[in-house]
């Protein structure tokens, strides 16, 4: 069984076929996600909150990400493996190159994900020139939570929407292979998805995106505290974890998720 590639995801976008993504942090979760047909697994720095119990993703280290990426890699053979670069591990292009190389060499990542706008253009260009595929992350970027003043929807006024749109184009032009859009109005997500040639993955960005991402703990209803409004508890209807993940995959591919109540205007 060969791993899903970026070329495969680009072909899905070209055909207008949606694909499904979820987070995983260990081998057992990864195996369940693979069996359900998930195309992309993200080893997210969200593990700092759902696994480690922190109140943000900021305390997560590169060693944490390498460790959990290894575990996920052992548990699946088909999904594309994407791994978050944690806070301050890509503050400069040089540090990004060193840490991204660790994630690929030691954690078996196929793609690394970076949060931030046009200030990352040089970094994205350097990584892609050195053979490291990049997923750019725009909108609500959790590593900037203190700067944003909390987990709030981004791009709701004309100025910020234009900035996110322009950042998306700049990062694609710099070589980004994927874009993750988090917590932005659906109208902005639609404009960006249509403008970009690369696949756009939404999380709280509406059904218009080429793919959907959720934190697995959120969609299984096991996150302690308040679940994000853009998520859905799939296990309450499905009754088991494998059935819940399968239901999520089907809902994404048929355009039933996210529904209007999971979307921002």
C-alpha positions as CSV (number, residue, x, y, z in Angstrom):
1,X,0.0,0.0,0.0
2,X,1.6,3.3,-1.1
3,X,1.3,6.5,0.7
4,X,-1.0,9.3,-0.6
5,X,1.0,12.0,-2.3
6,X,0.6,15.7,-2.9
7,X,0.1,15.0,-6.6
8,X,-2.8,12.8,-5.6
9,X,-4.4,15.6,-3.5
10,X,-3.9,18.1,-6.4
11,X,-5.7,15.7,-8.7
12,X,-8.6,15.5,-6.3
13,X,-8.9,19.3,-6.3
14,X,-8.7,19.3,-10.1
15,X,-11.6,16.9,-10.3
16,X,-13.6,18.7,-7.6
17,X,-13.5,15.7,-5.2
18,X,-13.2,16.6,-1.5
19,X,-10.8,14.8,0.9
20,X,-10.9,14.3,4.6
21,X,-8.2,15.1,7.2
22,X,-8.0,14.4,11.0
23,X,-5.4,14.7,13.7
24,X,-3.7,11.7,15.3
25,X,-1.0,11.5,18.0
26,X,-0.4,7.7,18.3
27,X,-0.4,4.5,16.3
28,X,-3.8,3.2,17.4
29,X,-5.6,6.4,16.4
30,X,-3.7,6.4,13.1
31,X,-4.8,2.9,12.2
32,X,-8.4,3.7,12.9
33,X,-8.2,6.8,10.7
34,X,-6.6,4.9,7.9
35,X,-9.2,2.1,8.0
36,X,-11.9,4.8,7.7
37,X,-10.4,6.3,4.6
38,X,-8.8,9.5,5.9
39,X,-6.4,10.9,3.3
40,X,-4.4,13.2,5.4
41,X,-3.3,12.8,9.1
42,X,-2.0,15.8,10.9
43,X,0.2,15.3,13.9
44,X,-0.9,18.6,15.4
45,X,0.7,20.6,18.1
46,X,-2.9,20.5,19.4
47,X,-1.4,17.6,21.3
48,X,-0.2,20.2,23.8
49,X,-3.9,20.7,24.8
50,X,-5.6,17.4,24.2
51,X,-2.8,15.1,25.2
52,X,-0.6,17.2,27.6
53,X,-3.3,19.3,29.2
54,X,-1.9,22.7,28.5
55,X,-4.1,25.7,27.8
56,X,-2.4,26.4,24.5
57,X,-0.1,24.9,21.9
58,X,2.8,27.0,22.9
59,X,4.6,24.7,25.3
60,X,5.0,21.9,22.7
61,X,8.6,21.1,21.7
62,X,10.2,19.8,18.5
63,X,11.0,16.6,20.5
64,X,7.3,16.2,21.3
65,X,6.4,16.4,17.6
66,X,9.2,14.0,16.4
67,X,8.1,11.5,19.0
68,X,4.3,11.6,18.2
69,X,5.0,11.7,14.5
70,X,7.0,8.5,14.8
71,X,4.1,6.8,16.6
72,X,1.6,7.9,14.0
73,X,3.8,6.7,11.1
74,X,4.0,3.2,12.6
75,X,0.2,3.0,12.8
76,X,-0.7,3.7,9.2
77,X,0.6,3.1,5.6
78,X,-1.7,5.1,3.3
79,X,-2.5,8.6,4.6
80,X,-0.3,11.5,3.8
81,X,1.5,12.4,7.1
82,X,1.6,16.1,7.9
83,X,3.3,17.4,11.0
84,X,3.1,20.8,12.8
85,X,6.2,22.8,13.5
86,X,5.8,24.0,17.0
87,X,6.1,27.6,18.4
88,X,9.4,29.3,17.6
89,X,10.9,26.4,15.8
90,X,10.7,28.4,12.5
91,X,11.5,31.9,13.7
92,X,14.2,32.1,11.1
93,X,14.6,30.3,7.7
94,X,17.7,28.6,9.1
95,X,16.0,27.3,12.2
96,X,13.0,26.2,10.1
97,X,15.2,24.2,7.8
98,X,17.0,22.4,10.7
99,X,13.8,21.6,12.6
100,X,11.8,20.6,9.5
101,X,14.6,18.2,8.5
102,X,14.3,16.6,11.9
103,X,10.5,16.1,11.4
104,X,11.1,14.4,8.1
105,X,14.2,12.4,9.0
106,X,13.3,11.3,12.5
107,X,9.5,11.7,12.4
108,X,8.9,10.5,8.8
109,X,6.8,13.6,8.0
110,X,5.8,14.1,4.3
111,X,4.7,17.7,4.8
112,X,5.4,20.3,7.6
113,X,2.9,22.9,8.6
114,X,3.8,26.5,9.5
115,X,1.5,29.2,10.9
116,X,1.9,32.7,9.6
117,X,1.5,35.0,6.6
118,X,3.8,36.7,4.1
119,X,6.7,37.0,6.6
120,X,7.1,33.2,6.0
121,X,7.7,33.6,2.2
122,X,11.5,33.3,2.4
123,X,11.2,30.3,4.8
124,X,8.7,28.5,2.6
125,X,10.9,29.1,-0.4
126,X,14.0,27.8,1.3
127,X,12.2,24.7,2.6
128,X,10.7,23.8,-0.7
129,X,14.0,24.4,-2.6
130,X,15.5,21.9,-0.2
131,X,12.9,19.3,-0.8
132,X,10.6,19.9,2.2
133,X,7.0,20.3,1.3
134,X,5.0,22.9,3.2
135,X,1.4,23.4,4.3
136,X,0.8,27.1,5.1
137,X,-1.7,27.9,7.9
138,X,-3.7,31.1,7.8
139,X,-6.6,32.7,9.6
140,X,-6.8,31.7,13.2
141,X,-3.3,30.5,13.9
142,X,-3.2,29.1,17.5
143,X,0.4,29.9,18.1
144,X,-0.6,33.6,17.9
145,X,-3.4,33.3,20.4
146,X,-2.0,35.9,22.8
147,X,-1.5,38.4,19.9
148,X,-5.1,37.8,18.8
149,X,-6.5,38.1,22.3
150,X,-8.0,34.6,22.2
151,X,-9.3,32.1,19.8
152,X,-11.4,34.5,17.6
153,X,-12.5,34.4,14.0
154,X,-10.1,36.1,11.6
155,X,-10.8,38.0,8.3
156,X,-14.1,39.5,9.2
157,X,-13.3,43.1,8.1
158,X,-12.1,44.1,4.7
159,X,-8.6,44.9,5.7
160,X,-7.8,41.6,7.4
161,X,-9.6,39.6,4.7
162,X,-7.5,41.2,2.0
163,X,-4.4,40.5,4.0
164,X,-5.2,36.8,4.4
165,X,-6.1,36.6,0.7
166,X,-2.8,38.2,-0.3
167,X,-0.8,36.1,2.1
168,X,-2.4,32.9,0.6
169,X,-1.3,33.9,-2.9
170,X,2.2,34.9,-1.7
171,X,2.7,31.6,0.2
172,X,1.5,29.6,-2.8
173,X,3.9,31.5,-5.1
174,X,6.7,30.8,-2.6
175,X,6.1,27.1,-3.0
176,X,3.6,26.0,-0.4
177,X,1.9,22.7,-1.5
178,X,-1.2,23.0,0.7
179,X,-3.0,25.7,2.6
180,X,-5.0,25.3,5.9
181,X,-7.6,28.0,6.5
182,X,-8.8,28.1,10.1
183,X,-11.8,30.1,11.4
184,X,-12.5,32.5,8.6
185,X,-15.7,33.6,7.0
186,X,-17.0,31.3,4.3
187,X,-16.9,34.0,1.7
188,X,-13.2,34.6,2.2
189,X,-12.5,30.8,2.2
190,X,-14.4,30.5,-1.1
191,X,-12.4,33.3,-2.7
192,X,-9.1,31.8,-1.6
193,X,-10.1,28.3,-2.6
194,X,-11.0,29.4,-6.1
195,X,-7.9,31.6,-6.5
196,X,-5.3,29.0,-5.5
197,X,-4.1,26.0,-7.6
198,X,-3.0,24.1,-4.4
199,X,-5.6,22.3,-2.3
200,X,-7.2,24.3,0.5
201,X,-8.1,22.5,3.7
202,X,-10.7,24.2,5.9
203,X,-11.2,24.0,9.7
204,X,-14.1,26.3,10.6
205,X,-13.9,27.8,7.0
206,X,-17.0,26.3,5.4
207,X,-17.9,23.5,3.0
208,X,-16.4,25.5,0.1
209,X,-12.8,24.3,0.8
210,X,-11.2,21.4,-1.1
211,X,-10.9,19.4,2.2
212,X,-11.8,19.5,5.8
213,X,-9.7,19.1,9.0
214,X,-10.8,18.5,12.6
215,X,-9.1,17.7,15.8
216,X,-10.0,14.0,16.3
217,X,-10.7,14.5,20.0
218,X,-13.2,17.2,19.2
219,X,-15.2,15.1,16.7
220,X,-15.2,12.2,19.1
221,X,-16.5,14.3,21.9
222,X,-13.6,13.6,24.3
223,X,-12.0,17.0,24.5
224,X,-12.4,18.4,28.0
225,X,-13.8,21.9,28.2
226,X,-15.7,23.6,25.4
227,X,-15.7,22.1,22.0
228,X,-15.2,24.5,19.1
229,X,-18.4,25.6,17.4
230,X,-17.1,24.6,14.0
231,X,-16.7,21.0,15.1
232,X,-19.3,18.2,15.5
233,X,-19.6,15.3,17.8
234,X,-19.8,12.4,15.4
235,X,-19.5,9.6,17.9
236,X,-22.8,10.4,19.6
237,X,-24.7,9.3,16.5
238,X,-22.3,6.7,15.2
239,X,-21.8,4.8,18.5
240,X,-18.1,3.8,18.1
241,X,-14.9,5.5,17.2
242,X,-14.4,3.7,13.8
243,X,-18.0,4.3,12.8
244,X,-17.7,8.0,13.8
245,X,-14.6,8.5,11.7
246,X,-16.2,6.7,8.8
247,X,-19.3,9.0,9.2
248,X,-17.0,12.1,9.2
249,X,-15.2,10.9,6.0
250,X,-18.5,10.4,4.3
251,X,-19.9,13.7,5.4
252,X,-16.9,15.6,4.1
253,X,-16.9,13.8,0.8
254,X,-20.6,14.4,0.2
255,X,-20.5,18.0,1.3
256,X,-22.7,17.4,4.3
257,X,-20.0,18.6,6.7
258,X,-19.5,21.3,7.7
259,X,-23.1,22.4,7.8
260,X,-24.2,26.1,8.1
261,X,-24.1,25.9,11.9
262,X,-20.3,25.0,11.7
263,X,-19.6,28.0,9.5
264,X,-18.7,31.7,10.1
265,X,-20.1,34.6,8.1
